[in-house]
């Protein structure tokens, strides 16, 4: 992907097909080129125009995969860049743990990631999804058989923890986006073997 293709992809995303005139333009003078991605900011062509959602008026674009990510208001741009490099680019993830070098340290980091699961309870005609956090015992049981996967987890704001995991080398992992249309976070542990 070239920088021109990346800019066009952003313009296509933020300028509505329904509008006769483009409302946004690329802010060429503030593009930042990183080894694996660009940060490409944009401007409103109408100063009073409400900016396209998100606190940062720009997108990271991966040079190889062409994935785009618009940082939100929760972190400084530099922290979002670190997360983007790690692979934190979506709403929910499946975290695959391939290999563990230090079980005790791994448990500490996994607790910091605050993995969620839920159980279902029926009341009348309604099924309630009750969210819960994995206990240390549950995490240890999961790590007895590798590889293992923690599915459907919200991890976007765990950049610091993932940096620590990488630096420690406690375990090897892979992040896959979870594109399920269900808004529920966590695994369904109501039925044995469900995930």
Backbone as JSON Lines, residues from 0, in Angstrom:
{"i":0,"aa":"X","n":[0.85,-1.18,0.0],"ca":[0.0,0.0,0.0],"c":[0.89,1.24,0.0]}
{"i":1,"aa":"X","n":[0.5,2.21,-0.79],"ca":[1.23,3.47,-0.83],"c":[0.53,4.49,0.07]}
{"i":2,"aa":"X","n":[1.22,5.58,0.35],"ca":[0.62,6.65,1.16],"c":[-0.6,7.23,0.46]}
{"i":3,"aa":"X","n":[-0.54,7.34,-0.86],"ca":[-1.69,7.88,-1.61],"c":[-2.9,6.96,-1.5]}
{"i":4,"aa":"X","n":[-2.66,5.64,-1.57],"ca":[-3.77,4.69,-1.4],"c":[-4.34,4.77,0.01]}
{"i":5,"aa":"X","n":[-3.47,4.93,0.99],"ca":[-3.94,5.04,2.38],"c":[-4.78,6.29,2.56]}
{"i":6,"aa":"X","n":[-4.35,7.41,2.0],"ca":[-5.12,8.66,2.11],"c":[-6.48,8.51,1.45]}
{"i":7,"aa":"X","n":[-6.51,7.87,0.29],"ca":[-7.78,7.68,-0.41],"c":[-8.72,6.78,0.38]}
{"i":8,"aa":"X","n":[-8.17,5.76,1.02],"ca":[-8.99,4.86,1.83],"c":[-9.65,5.62,2.98]}
{"i":9,"aa":"X","n":[-8.9,6.52,3.6],"ca":[-9.45,7.32,4.69],"c":[-10.53,8.27,4.17]}
{"i":10,"aa":"X","n":[-10.26,8.94,3.07],"ca":[-11.25,9.86,2.51],"c":[-12.54,9.14,2.16]}
{"i":11,"aa":"X","n":[-12.42,7.94,1.62],"ca":[-13.6,7.14,1.28],"c":[-14.38,6.79,2.54]}
{"i":12,"aa":"X","n":[-13.67,6.54,3.62],"ca":[-14.31,6.18,4.9],"c":[-15.05,7.36,5.51]}
{"i":13,"aa":"X","n":[-14.45,8.54,5.51],"ca":[-15.03,9.65,6.26],"c":[-15.94,10.57,5.45]}
{"i":14,"aa":"X","n":[-15.85,10.54,4.12],"ca":[-16.74,11.35,3.3],"c":[-17.9,10.49,2.84]}
{"i":15,"aa":"X","n":[-19.1,10.87,3.24],"ca":[-20.3,10.09,2.96],"c":[-20.62,10.09,1.47]}
{"i":16,"aa":"X","n":[-21.05,8.94,0.97],"ca":[-21.5,8.83,-0.42],"c":[-22.76,9.65,-0.66]}
{"i":17,"aa":"X","n":[-23.5,9.94,0.41],"ca":[-24.77,10.65,0.27],"c":[-24.57,12.15,0.07]}
{"i":18,"aa":"X","n":[-23.41,12.65,0.43],"ca":[-23.13,14.09,0.31],"c":[-22.62,14.41,-1.09]}
{"i":19,"aa":"X","n":[-23.02,15.55,-1.61],"ca":[-22.57,15.95,-2.94],"c":[-21.16,16.56,-2.9]}
{"i":20,"aa":"X","n":[-20.74,17.02,-1.72],"ca":[-19.42,17.64,-1.56],"c":[-18.69,16.94,-0.42]}
{"i":21,"aa":"X","n":[-17.4,16.68,-0.6],"ca":[-16.61,16.1,0.47],"c":[-16.52,17.08,1.64]}
{"i":22,"aa":"X","n":[-16.73,16.58,2.85],"ca":[-16.7,17.42,4.04],"c":[-15.32,17.44,4.7]}
{"i":23,"aa":"X","n":[-14.46,16.47,4.37],"ca":[-13.17,16.36,5.03],"c":[-12.05,16.24,4.0]}
{"i":24,"aa":"X","n":[-10.86,16.69,4.42],"ca":[-9.67,16.6,3.57],"c":[-8.51,16.09,4.43]}
{"i":25,"aa":"X","n":[-7.54,15.49,3.78],"ca":[-6.35,15.0,4.49],"c":[-5.47,16.19,4.9]}
{"i":26,"aa":"X","n":[-4.96,16.14,6.11],"ca":[-4.06,17.16,6.64],"c":[-2.63,16.7,6.31]}
{"i":27,"aa":"X","n":[-2.21,16.94,5.07],"ca":[-0.93,16.43,4.56],"c":[0.28,16.85,5.38]}
{"i":28,"aa":"X","n":[0.26,18.07,5.9],"ca":[1.46,18.57,6.6],"c":[1.68,17.9,7.96]}
{"i":29,"aa":"X","n":[0.68,17.19,8.48],"ca":[0.81,16.55,9.8],"c":[0.81,15.03,9.75]}
{"i":30,"aa":"X","n":[1.01,14.46,8.56],"ca":[1.11,12.99,8.44],"c":[2.4,12.54,9.13]}
{"i":31,"aa":"X","n":[2.3,11.45,9.88],"ca":[3.47,10.89,10.57],"c":[3.75,9.51,9.99]}
{"i":32,"aa":"X","n":[4.99,9.3,9.54],"ca":[5.4,8.04,8.92],"c":[6.17,7.21,9.94]}
{"i":33,"aa":"X","n":[5.63,6.03,10.29],"ca":[6.31,5.1,11.19],"c":[6.79,3.91,10.36]}
{"i":34,"aa":"X","n":[7.62,3.06,10.93],"ca":[8.17,1.95,10.17],"c":[7.1,0.97,9.67]}
{"i":35,"aa":"X","n":[5.99,0.82,10.38],"ca":[4.97,-0.16,10.01],"c":[3.62,0.46,9.64]}
{"i":36,"aa":"X","n":[3.47,1.77,9.9],"ca":[2.17,2.41,9.68],"c":[2.34,3.91,9.48]}
{"i":37,"aa":"X","n":[1.27,4.51,8.96],"ca":[1.19,5.97,8.9],"c":[0.11,6.41,9.88]}
{"i":38,"aa":"X","n":[0.3,7.59,10.46],"ca":[-0.82,8.27,11.11],"c":[-1.2,9.39,10.16]}
{"i":39,"aa":"X","n":[-2.44,9.32,9.67],"ca":[-2.9,10.27,8.66],"c":[-4.07,11.07,9.24]}
{"i":40,"aa":"X","n":[-3.8,12.35,9.6],"ca":[-4.87,13.18,10.14],"c":[-5.73,13.79,9.03]}
{"i":41,"aa":"X","n":[-6.9,14.25,9.41],"ca":[-7.79,14.9,8.47],"c":[-8.37,16.15,9.11]}
{"i":42,"aa":"X","n":[-8.89,17.04,8.25],"ca":[-9.48,18.31,8.66],"c":[-10.88,18.43,8.09]}
{"i":43,"aa":"X","n":[-11.71,19.17,8.81],"ca":[-13.02,19.5,8.29],"c":[-12.86,20.65,7.31]}
{"i":44,"aa":"X","n":[-13.54,20.58,6.17],"ca":[-13.47,21.68,5.2],"c":[-14.33,22.86,5.66]}
{"i":45,"aa":"X","n":[-15.23,22.6,6.6],"ca":[-16.08,23.64,7.16],"c":[-15.74,23.77,8.63]}
{"i":46,"aa":"X","n":[-15.14,24.89,9.05],"ca":[-14.68,25.01,10.43],"c":[-15.76,24.74,11.49]}
{"i":47,"aa":"X","n":[-16.99,25.06,11.22],"ca":[-18.05,24.84,12.21],"c":[-18.56,23.4,12.19]}
{"i":48,"aa":"X","n":[-18.12,22.64,11.21],"ca":[-18.56,21.25,11.03],"c":[-18.11,20.39,12.21]}
{"i":49,"aa":"X","n":[-19.0,19.53,12.7],"ca":[-18.6,18.59,13.74],"c":[-17.66,17.57,13.11]}
{"i":50,"aa":"X","n":[-16.56,17.32,13.77],"ca":[-15.53,16.42,13.22],"c":[-16.03,14.98,13.26]}
{"i":51,"aa":"X","n":[-15.63,14.19,12.29],"ca":[-15.96,12.77,12.24],"c":[-15.53,12.12,13.54]}
{"i":52,"aa":"X","n":[-16.42,11.32,14.14],"ca":[-16.25,10.74,15.48],"c":[-14.84,10.38,15.9]}
{"i":53,"aa":"X","n":[-14.61,10.37,17.19],"ca":[-13.31,10.03,17.75],"c":[-12.57,11.28,18.17]}
{"i":54,"aa":"X","n":[-11.79,11.18,19.2],"ca":[-11.07,12.35,19.7],"c":[-9.9,12.73,18.82]}
{"i":55,"aa":"X","n":[-9.24,11.74,18.21],"ca":[-8.12,12.02,17.32],"c":[-8.65,12.08,15.89]}
{"i":56,"aa":"X","n":[-8.42,13.2,15.23],"ca":[-8.93,13.4,13.87],"c":[-7.95,12.83,12.86]}
{"i":57,"aa":"X","n":[-7.84,11.49,12.91],"ca":[-6.94,10.8,12.0],"c":[-7.02,9.31,12.21]}
{"i":58,"aa":"X","n":[-6.31,8.59,11.37],"ca":[-6.3,7.13,11.42],"c":[-4.87,6.63,11.32]}
{"i":59,"aa":"X","n":[-4.6,5.51,12.01],"ca":[-3.41,4.73,11.73],"c":[-3.77,3.81,10.57]}
{"i":60,"aa":"X","n":[-2.86,3.64,9.63],"ca":[-3.06,2.7,8.53],"c":[-1.82,1.81,8.46]}
{"i":61,"aa":"X","n":[-2.02,0.5,8.59],"ca":[-0.94,-0.47,8.52],"c":[-0.45,-0.55,7.07]}
{"i":62,"aa":"X","n":[0.85,-0.41,6.86],"ca":[1.41,-0.4,5.52],"c":[1.29,-1.74,4.81]}
{"i":63,"aa":"X","n":[1.28,-2.84,5.57],"ca":[1.2,-4.16,4.94],"c":[-0.22,-4.68,4.85]}
{"i":64,"aa":"X","n":[-0.95,-4.64,5.97],"ca":[-2.28,-5.26,6.01],"c":[-3.39,-4.32,5.55]}
{"i":65,"aa":"X","n":[-3.1,-3.01,5.49],"ca":[-4.06,-1.97,5.12],"c":[-5.15,-1.75,6.17]}
{"i":66,"aa":"X","n":[-4.98,-2.36,7.36],"ca":[-5.95,-2.15,8.43],"c":[-5.91,-0.69,8.87]}
{"i":67,"aa":"X","n":[-7.09,-0.17,9.22],"ca":[-7.2,1.2,9.71],"c":[-7.71,1.19,11.14]}
{"i":68,"aa":"X","n":[-7.28,2.19,11.91],"ca":[-7.75,2.31,13.29],"c":[-7.77,3.78,13.65]}
{"i":69,"aa":"X","n":[-8.94,4.27,14.11],"ca":[-9.02,5.65,14.56],"c":[-8.93,5.67,16.08]}
{"i":70,"aa":"X","n":[-7.87,6.29,16.63],"ca":[-7.72,6.35,18.08],"c":[-8.83,7.18,18.72]}
{"i":71,"aa":"X","n":[-9.22,6.79,19.91],"ca":[-10.25,7.5,20.65],"c":[-9.64,8.44,21.68]}
{"i":72,"aa":"X","n":[-10.48,8.87,22.59],"ca":[-10.07,9.91,23.54],"c":[-9.32,9.36,24.75]}
{"i":73,"aa":"X","n":[-9.31,8.05,24.94],"ca":[-8.81,7.49,26.19],"c":[-7.31,7.57,26.42]}
{"i":74,"aa":"X","n":[-6.52,7.74,25.37],"ca":[-5.06,7.68,25.52],"c":[-4.38,8.69,24.61]}
{"i":75,"aa":"X","n":[-3.12,9.05,24.93],"ca":[-2.36,9.89,24.0],"c":[-2.06,9.12,22.71]}
{"i":76,"aa":"X","n":[-1.84,9.85,21.65],"ca":[-1.6,9.24,20.34],"c":[-0.45,8.25,20.35]}
{"i":77,"aa":"X","n":[0.63,8.54,21.08],"ca":[1.79,7.66,21.12],"c":[1.45,6.3,21.72]}
{"i":78,"aa":"X","n":[0.56,6.28,22.74],"ca":[0.15,5.02,23.35],"c":[-0.71,4.22,22.38]}
{"i":79,"aa":"X","n":[-1.59,4.9,21.66],"ca":[-2.41,4.2,20.66],"c":[-1.51,3.56,19.6]}
{"i":80,"aa":"X","n":[-0.44,4.25,19.22],"ca":[0.48,3.71,18.22],"c":[1.11,2.41,18.72]}
{"i":81,"aa":"X","n":[1.52,2.38,19.99],"ca":[2.09,1.16,20.56],"c":[1.04,0.04,20.51]}
{"i":82,"aa":"X","n":[-0.19,0.34,20.89],"ca":[-1.26,-0.65,20.84],"c":[-1.52,-1.15,19.43]}
{"i":83,"aa":"X","n":[-1.49,-0.23,18.46],"ca":[-1.7,-0.6,17.07],"c":[-0.62,-1.56,16.6]}
{"i":84,"aa":"X","n":[0.63,-1.3,17.02],"ca":[1.74,-2.16,16.63],"c":[1.59,-3.56,17.26]}
{"i":85,"aa":"X","n":[1.13,-3.61,18.5],"ca":[0.92,-4.89,19.19],"c":[-0.21,-5.69,18.52]}
{"i":86,"aa":"X","n":[-1.17,-4.98,17.94],"ca":[-2.31,-5.64,17.3],"c":[-3.65,-5.29,17.91]}
{"i":87,"aa":"X","n":[-3.67,-4.31,18.8],"ca":[-4.91,-3.88,19.45],"c":[-5.6,-2.87,18.54]}
{"i":88,"aa":"X","n":[-6.42,-3.39,17.63],"ca":[-7.02,-2.56,16.58],"c":[-8.53,-2.71,16.49]}
{"i":89,"aa":"X","n":[-9.11,-3.51,17.34],"ca":[-10.54,-3.84,17.23],"c":[-11.23,-3.69,18.57]}
{"i":90,"aa":"X","n":[-12.48,-4.05,18.63],"ca":[-13.25,-3.95,19.87],"c":[-13.01,-5.16,20.77]}
{"i":91,"aa":"X","n":[-13.07,-6.36,20.19],"ca":[-12.91,-7.59,20.97],"c":[-11.92,-8.52,20.29]}
{"i":92,"aa":"X","n":[-11.31,-9.39,21.12],"ca":[-10.24,-10.26,20.63],"c":[-10.37,-11.66,21.19]}
{"i":93,"aa":"X","n":[-9.74,-12.59,20.48],"ca":[-9.47,-13.93,20.99],"c":[-7.96,-13.95,21.24]}
{"i":94,"aa":"X","n":[-7.57,-14.2,22.48],"ca":[-6.15,-14.24,22.84],"c":[-5.71,-15.69,22.9]}
{"i":95,"aa":"X","n":[-4.81,-16.06,21.99],"ca":[-4.27,-17.42,21.92],"c":[-2.96,-17.45,22.69]}
{"i":96,"aa":"X","n":[-2.85,-18.33,23.65],"ca":[-1.59,-18.51,24.37],"c":[-0.95,-19.79,23.84]}
{"i":97,"aa":"X","n":[0.21,-19.62,23.24],"ca":[0.88,-20.72,22.55],"c":[1.82,-21.5,23.49]}
{"i":98,"aa":"X","n":[2.57,-20.74,24.3],"ca":[3.65,-21.32,25.09],"c":[3.85,-20.47,26.34]}
{"i":99,"aa":"X","n":[4.16,-21.12,27.46],"ca":[4.38,-20.4,28.72],"c":[5.8,-20.69,29.2]}
{"i":100,"aa":"X","n":[6.51,-19.62,29.52],"ca":[7.87,-19.76,30.05],"c":[7.9,-19.57,31.57]}
{"i":101,"aa":"X","n":[6.95,-18.78,32.1],"ca":[6.9,-18.51,33.53],"c":[5.42,-18.47,33.95]}
{"i":102,"aa":"X","n":[4.96,-19.58,34.55],"ca":[3.53,-19.72,34.87],"c":[3.05,-18.68,35.89]}
{"i":103,"aa":"X","n":[3.83,-18.45,36.96],"ca":[3.4,-17.49,37.99],"c":[3.28,-16.08,37.44]}
{"i":104,"aa":"X","n":[4.27,-15.64,36.67],"ca":[4.21,-14.31,36.06],"c":[3.08,-14.23,35.05]}
{"i":105,"aa":"X","n":[2.85,-15.3,34.31],"ca":[1.76,-15.34,33.34],"c":[0.42,-15.13,34.02]}
{"i":106,"aa":"X","n":[0.21,-15.8,35.16],"ca":[-1.05,-15.64,35.9],"c":[-1.23,-14.19,36.33]}
{"i":107,"aa":"X","n":[-0.17,-13.56,36.81],"ca":[-0.26,-12.15,37.22],"c":[-0.71,-11.27,36.07]}
{"i":108,"aa":"X","n":[-0.11,-11.47,34.9],"ca":[-0.48,-10.65,33.74],"c":[-1.89,-10.98,33.25]}
{"i":109,"aa":"X","n":[-2.26,-12.24,33.26],"ca":[-3.6,-12.61,32.81],"c":[-4.65,-12.01,33.73]}
{"i":110,"aa":"X","n":[-4.37,-11.95,35.03],"ca":[-5.29,-11.29,35.97],"c":[-5.43,-9.81,35.63]}
{"i":111,"aa":"X","n":[-4.31,-9.17,35.27],"ca":[-4.34,-7.75,34.91],"c":[-5.18,-7.51,33.65]}
{"i":112,"aa":"X","n":[-5.23,-8.5,32.76],"ca":[-6.05,-8.36,31.54],"c":[-7.54,-8.48,31.84]}
{"i":113,"aa":"X","n":[-7.88,-8.95,33.04],"ca":[-9.26,-9.01,33.5],"c":[-10.17,-9.78,32.52]}
{"i":114,"aa":"X","n":[-9.79,-11.02,32.22],"ca":[-10.61,-11.84,31.33],"c":[-11.99,-12.04,31.92]}
{"i":115,"aa":"X","n":[-12.98,-11.97,31.06],"ca":[-14.38,-12.09,31.47],"c":[-15.0,-13.38,30.92]}
{"i":116,"aa":"X","n":[-15.98,-13.86,31.65],"ca":[-16.86,-14.92,31.16],"c":[-18.25,-14.59,31.66]}
{"i":117,"aa":"X","n":[-19.23,-15.3,31.18],"ca":[-20.57,-15.07,31.68],"c":[-21.32,-16.39,31.79]}
{"i":118,"aa":"X","n":[-22.3,-16.37,32.66],"ca":[-23.21,-17.5,32.78],"c":[-24.6,-16.99,32.42]}
{"i":119,"aa":"X","n":[-25.43,-17.89,32.0],"ca":[-26.8,-17.51,31.64],"c":[-27.77,-18.02,32.7]}
{"i":120,"aa":"X","n":[-28.68,-17.16,33.07],"ca":[-29.73,-17.54,34.0],"c":[-31.07,-17.12,33.4]}
{"i":121,"aa":"X","n":[-32.01,-18.04,33.46],"ca":[-33.34,-17.76,32.91],"c":[-34.26,-17.31,34.04]}
{"i":122,"aa":"X","n":[-34.94,-16.19,33.8],"ca":[-35.94,-15.7,34.73],"c":[-37.18,-15.36,33.92]}
{"i":123,"aa":"X","n":[-38.24,-16.13,34.15],"ca":[-39.42,-15.95,33.31],"c":[-39.07,-16.29,31.88]}
{"i":124,"aa":"X","n":[-39.33,-15.4,30.97],"ca":[-38.99,-15.62,29.56],"c":[-37.7,-14.94,29.15]}
{"i":125,"aa":"X","n":[-36.95,-14.41,30.1],"ca":[-35.74,-13.66,29.79],"c":[-34.5,-14.45,30.21]}
{"i":126,"aa":"X","n":[-33.49,-14.44,29.32],"ca":[-32.2,-15.03,29.65],"c":[-31.25,-13.89,29.99]}
{"i":127,"aa":"X","n":[-30.73,-13.93,31.22],"ca":[-29.79,-12.92,31.68],"c":[-28.37,-13.45,31.55]}
{"i":128,"aa":"X","n":[-27.49,-12.62,31.02],"ca":[-26.07,-12.97,30.91],"c":[-25.35,-12.29,32.07]}
{"i":129,"aa":"X","n":[-24.85,-13.08,33.0],"ca":[-24.22,-12.56,34.22],"c":[-22.71,-12.54,34.03]}
{"i":130,"aa":"X","n":[-22.09,-11.32,33.95],"ca":[-20.63,-11.24,33.73],"c":[-19.84,-11.54,34.99]}
{"i":131,"aa":"X","n":[-18.72,-12.23,34.81],"ca":[-17.84,-12.57,35.92],"c":[-16.4,-12.54,35.43]}
{"i":132,"aa":"X","n":[-15.45,-12.44,36.38],"ca":[-14.03,-12.44,36.04],"c":[-13.43,-13.81,36.35]}
{"i":133,"aa":"X","n":[-12.48,-14.23,35.51],"ca":[-11.77,-15.49,35.75],"c":[-11.01,-15.4,37.07]}
{"i":134,"aa":"X","n":[-11.09,-16.44,37.88],"ca":[-10.31,-16.53,39.12],"c":[-8.91,-17.07,38.78]}
{"i":135,"aa":"X","n":[-7.99,-16.96,39.75],"ca":[-6.66,-17.53,39.56],"c":[-6.74,-19.03,39.27]}
{"i":136,"aa":"X","n":[-7.62,-19.72,40.0],"ca":[-7.77,-21.16,39.81],"c":[-8.23,-21.48,38.39]}
{"i":137,"aa":"X","n":[-9.19,-20.71,37.87],"ca":[-9.68,-20.92,36.51],"c":[-8.56,-20.68,35.48]}
{"i":138,"aa":"X","n":[-7.77,-19.63,35.72],"ca":[-6.67,-19.33,34.81],"c":[-5.65,-20.45,34.81]}
{"i":139,"aa":"X","n":[-5.29,-20.95,36.01],"ca":[-4.34,-22.06,36.11],"c":[-4.85,-23.3,35.39]}
{"i":140,"aa":"X","n":[-6.14,-23.6,35.54],"ca":[-6.73,-24.76,34.84],"c":[-6.62,-24.59,33.34]}
{"i":141,"aa":"X","n":[-6.87,-23.37,32.85],"ca":[-6.79,-23.11,31.42],"c":[-5.38,-23.32,30.88]}
{"i":142,"aa":"X","n":[-4.39,-22.98,31.7],"ca":[-3.0,-23.06,31.25],"c":[-2.41,-24.46,31.35]}
{"i":143,"aa":"X","n":[-3.18,-25.41,31.88],"ca":[-2.69,-26.79,31.97],"c":[-2.57,-27.44,30.61]}
{"i":144,"aa":"X","n":[-3.39,-27.0,29.68],"ca":[-3.39,-27.6,28.34],"c":[-3.19,-26.51,27.3]}
{"i":145,"aa":"X","n":[-2.02,-26.51,26.68],"ca":[-1.69,-25.49,25.68],"c":[-1.67,-26.11,24.29]}
{"i":146,"aa":"X","n":[-1.98,-25.34,23.27],"ca":[-2.39,-23.93,23.33],"c":[-3.81,-23.79,23.9]}
{"i":147,"aa":"X","n":[-4.11,-22.59,24.39],"ca":[-5.44,-22.29,24.9],"c":[-5.87,-20.93,24.38]}
{"i":148,"aa":"X","n":[-7.16,-20.69,24.37],"ca":[-7.69,-19.44,23.84],"c":[-8.69,-18.85,24.83]}
{"i":149,"aa":"X","n":[-8.53,-17.56,25.09],"ca":[-9.53,-16.79,25.84],"c":[-10.29,-15.98,24.79]}
{"i":150,"aa":"X","n":[-11.54,-16.34,24.59],"ca":[-12.33,-15.77,23.49],"c":[-13.14,-14.56,23.92]}
{"i":151,"aa":"X","n":[-13.37,-13.7,22.92],"ca":[-14.35,-12.63,23.04],"c":[-14.03,-11.66,24.18]}
{"i":152,"aa":"X","n":[-12.78,-11.21,24.27],"ca":[-12.34,-10.34,25.35],"c":[-12.13,-8.91,24.86]}
{"i":153,"aa":"X","n":[-12.44,-7.95,25.69],"ca":[-12.2,-6.54,25.38],"c":[-10.83,-6.18,25.97]}
{"i":154,"aa":"X","n":[-9.85,-5.9,25.1],"ca":[-8.46,-5.71,25.55],"c":[-7.82,-4.42,25.04]}
{"i":155,"aa":"X","n":[-8.58,-3.6,24.35],"ca":[-8.01,-2.43,23.68],"c":[-7.22,-1.52,24.6]}
{"i":156,"aa":"X","n":[-7.67,-1.35,25.85],"ca":[-6.98,-0.44,26.76],"c":[-5.93,-1.13,27.61]}
{"i":157,"aa":"X","n":[-5.51,-2.32,27.2],"ca":[-4.51,-3.1,27.95],"c":[-3.11,-2.97,27.35]}
{"i":158,"aa":"X","n":[-2.84,-1.85,26.72],"ca":[-1.57,-1.65,26.03],"c":[-0.39,-1.82,26.98]}
{"i":159,"aa":"X","n":[-0.46,-1.19,28.16],"ca":[0.65,-1.28,29.12],"c":[0.91,-2.72,29.53]}
{"i":160,"aa":"X","n":[-0.16,-3.47,29.79],"ca":[-0.01,-4.86,30.2],"c":[0.62,-5.69,29.09]}
{"i":161,"aa":"X","n":[0.2,-5.49,27.85],"ca":[0.78,-6.24,26.75],"c":[2.25,-5.88,26.55]}
{"i":162,"aa":"X","n":[2.61,-4.63,26.75],"ca":[4.03,-4.26,26.69],"c":[4.82,-5.02,27.74]}
{"i":163,"aa":"X","n":[4.27,-5.11,28.95],"ca":[4.95,-5.83,30.03],"c":[5.07,-7.32,29.72]}
{"i":164,"aa":"X","n":[4.02,-7.89,29.14],"ca":[4.05,-9.31,28.77],"c":[5.17,-9.56,27.75]}
{"i":165,"aa":"X","n":[5.24,-8.7,26.75],"ca":[6.25,-8.85,25.71],"c":[7.66,-8.71,26.3]}
{"i":166,"aa":"X","n":[7.85,-7.7,27.13],"ca":[9.16,-7.47,27.73],"c":[9.58,-8.6,28.66]}
{"i":167,"aa":"X","n":[8.62,-9.17,29.4],"ca":[8.94,-10.23,30.36],"c":[9.21,-11.57,29.67]}
{"i":168,"aa":"X","n":[8.56,-11.78,28.52],"ca":[8.67,-13.07,27.84],"c":[7.98,-14.19,28.6]}
{"i":169,"aa":"X","n":[7.05,-13.85,29.5],"ca":[6.37,-14.85,30.33],"c":[5.59,-15.86,29.5]}
{"i":170,"aa":"X","n":[4.96,-15.4,28.43],"ca":[4.26,-16.32,27.53],"c":[4.18,-15.74,26.14]}
{"i":171,"aa":"X","n":[4.01,-16.65,25.18],"ca":[3.86,-16.25,23.78],"c":[2.37,-16.22,23.47]}
{"i":172,"aa":"X","n":[1.96,-15.19,22.74],"ca":[0.54,-15.05,22.44],"c":[0.32,-14.57,21.01]}
{"i":173,"aa":"X","n":[-0.92,-14.7,20.59],"ca":[-1.37,-14.17,19.31],"c":[-2.75,-13.57,19.54]}
{"i":174,"aa":"X","n":[-3.0,-12.4,18.98],"ca":[-4.3,-11.74,19.08],"c":[-5.04,-11.88,17.76]}
{"i":175,"aa":"X","n":[-6.27,-12.35,17.82],"ca":[-7.13,-12.39,16.64],"c":[-8.36,-11.54,16.92]}
{"i":176,"aa":"X","n":[-8.79,-10.73,15.93],"ca":[-10.02,-9.97,16.16],"c":[-11.21,-10.91,16.3]}
{"i":177,"aa":"X","n":[-12.1,-10.59,17.2],"ca":[-13.35,-11.35,17.35],"c":[-14.43,-10.47,16.75]}
{"i":178,"aa":"X","n":[-14.94,-10.89,15.62],"ca":[-15.89,-10.06,14.87],"c":[-17.34,-10.49,15.09]}
{"i":179,"aa":"X","n":[-17.59,-11.18,16.18],"ca":[-18.94,-11.6,16.52],"c":[-19.85,-10.38,16.62]}
{"i":180,"aa":"X","n":[-21.07,-10.51,16.15],"ca":[-22.02,-9.39,16.2],"c":[-22.65,-9.26,17.58]}
{"i":181,"aa":"X","n":[-22.43,-10.23,18.44],"ca":[-22.95,-10.2,19.81],"c":[-22.16,-9.17,20.62]}
{"i":182,"aa":"X","n":[-22.84,-8.26,21.3],"ca":[-22.17,-7.23,22.09],"c":[-21.67,-7.73,23.44]}
{"i":183,"aa":"X","n":[-22.04,-8.95,23.81],"ca":[-21.62,-9.51,25.08],"c":[-20.11,-9.74,25.07]}
{"i":184,"aa":"X","n":[-19.46,-9.37,26.17],"ca":[-18.01,-9.59,26.3],"c":[-17.8,-10.83,27.14]}
{"i":185,"aa":"X","n":[-16.83,-11.65,26.73],"ca":[-16.47,-12.83,27.5],"c":[-16.99,-14.12,26.9]}
{"i":186,"aa":"X","n":[-16.59,-15.21,27.54],"ca":[-16.98,-16.54,27.08],"c":[-18.23,-17.0,27.83]}
{"i":187,"aa":"X","n":[-19.03,-17.78,27.17],"ca":[-20.21,-18.37,27.82],"c":[-19.78,-19.66,28.49]}
{"i":188,"aa":"X","n":[-19.7,-19.66,29.81],"ca":[-19.3,-20.86,30.55],"c":[-20.49,-21.53,31.21]}
{"i":189,"aa":"X","n":[-21.7,-21.2,30.75],"ca":[-22.89,-21.84,31.31],"c":[-22.9,-23.33,30.97]}
{"i":190,"aa":"X","n":[-22.59,-23.63,29.71],"ca":[-22.58,-25.02,29.26],"c":[-21.14,-25.47,29.13]}
{"i":191,"aa":"X","n":[-20.84,-26.63,29.6],"ca":[-19.48,-27.17,29.52],"c":[-19.05,-27.24,28.06]}
{"i":192,"aa":"X","n":[-17.86,-26.74,27.78],"ca":[-17.33,-26.8,26.42],"c":[-17.75,-25.64,25.55]}
{"i":193,"aa":"X","n":[-18.62,-24.74,26.06],"ca":[-18.99,-23.59,25.24],"c":[-17.95,-22.51,25.37]}
{"i":194,"aa":"X","n":[-17.84,-21.68,24.34],"ca":[-16.86,-20.6,24.4],"c":[-17.4,-19.37,23.73]}
